[in-house]
Amino acid sequence: MKNELDKAAVRRMTLKDVQDVYLLEVEAFVLPWSENDFIYELTQNKVARYLVVEEAGEVVAFAGVHIIWEQAHVTNIAVKKQKKGRGYGRLITKALIQYASNLGAEYITLEVRENNLIAQNLYKSLGFIKASVRKRYYDDTGEDAWLMVCDKLSPAEPGFTETETIAET
Ligand SMILES: CC(C)(COP(=O)(O)OP(=O)(O)OC[C@H]1O[C@@H](n2cnc3c(N)ncnc32)[C@H](O)[C@@H]1OP(=O)(O)O)[C@@H](O)C(=O)NCCC(=O)NCCS
C-alpha cells in the first residue's frame, strides 16, 4: 500500500481533469457539483484552487479550497471509491493545507456532515477542531454540518511558486 502511494503525485487540477474529477464527485456526494461548476472554479473563480492525486495516469482523488486573504475554506475532497482507506485522503488533504499556507492562508475551515465520521476522523487527525454546528445545513437529509477549523498550518514552503496553470494542455 505504501508503494502504491509512493507512485502517486499531487498536482494542480487542469481543465483536462474536469471529466475525471466530475466522476469522482458524482460517486462521492449525494448533491454533486456539475462539470460546469468545476470549469467555473478553474477559469473564473480567482480565489479557487484545486489539486488532484494522479496515479498511473488516473485521477484518484481531488480537493479544492477557496482562499480569501488569510482564510482558506475547503470546498470538496473526494477519493475514488476503490481507493478509499489507503491514505489518499490524508495525502491530498495535507497537500491542500500546505498549498493554502503557501498561498498565504493562516487558518482553514470546512463543513462536514455530522454523520461523516470517516472525514471527521481524518480532519481531527490533521489538527482540525469542531468550532460550531450549522443546523440542518444539508438539504437532502437535513443533517447538521460541523464547522471545523485548523489554525496550526505548517509555514509556507520557502521559494514556493505556482508554475503550473489550469490552461496547461
Ligand atoms: C473522507 C475521504 C476523503 C477519506 O479518504 P481516504 O483515502 O478513504 O482516507 P485515508 O485512507 O487517507 O485515511 C485517513 C484517515 O481517515 C480516517 N478513516 C479512513 N477510513 C476510515 C474508516 N473506514 N473508519 C474510520 N475512520 C477512517 C482515519 O482517521 C484515517 O487515518 P488512519 O489511517 O491514520 O487511521 C474519503 O473517504 C471520501 O472520499 N469520502 C467521500 C467524500 C467525503 O465524504 N468527503 C469529505 C467531505 S467533508
The ligand as a Gaussian input file, in Angstrom:
#p B3LYP/6-31G(d) Opt

LIG

0 1
 C      -13.299000      11.146000       3.533000
 C      -12.314000      10.611000       2.500000
 C      -11.788000      11.775000       1.641000
 C      -11.122000       9.952000       3.235000
 O      -10.206000       9.480000       2.284000
 P       -9.478000       8.053000       2.437000
 O       -8.473000       7.959000       1.363000
 O      -10.517000       6.991000       2.482000
 O       -8.803000       8.182000       3.876000
 P       -7.330000       7.717000       4.303000
 O       -7.112000       6.303000       3.893000
 O       -6.351000       8.719000       3.829000
 O       -7.449000       7.762000       5.889000
 C       -7.279000       8.990000       6.570000
 C       -7.963000       8.914000       7.910000
 O       -9.390000       8.891000       7.730000
 C       -9.959000       8.110000       8.763000
 N      -10.572000       6.927000       8.176000
 C      -10.343000       6.397000       6.939000
 N      -11.125000       5.321000       6.742000
 C      -11.840000       5.169000       7.884000
 C      -12.833000       4.240000       8.301000
 N      -13.262000       3.250000       7.499000
 N      -13.391000       4.382000       9.533000
 C      -12.998000       5.397000      10.353000
 N      -12.060000       6.324000      10.017000
 C      -11.481000       6.193000       8.795000
 C       -8.833000       7.699000       9.684000
 O       -8.662000       8.728000      10.648000
 C       -7.663000       7.689000       8.721000
 O       -6.420000       7.821000       9.358000
 P       -5.596000       6.483000       9.796000
 O       -5.433000       5.697000       8.547000
 O       -4.320000       7.022000      10.324000
 O       -6.437000       5.788000      10.797000
 C      -12.962000       9.531000       1.562000
 O      -13.499000       8.514000       2.384000
 C      -14.072000      10.051000       0.665000
 O      -13.823000      10.399000      -0.479000
 N      -15.318000      10.081000       1.164000
 C      -16.475000      10.541000       0.366000
 C      -16.473000      12.037000       0.183000
 C      -16.379000      12.764000       1.501000
 O      -17.039000      12.407000       2.479000
 N      -15.576000      13.825000       1.508000
 C      -15.396000      14.670000       2.668000
 C      -16.473000      15.704000       2.691000
 S      -16.299000      16.800000       4.075000

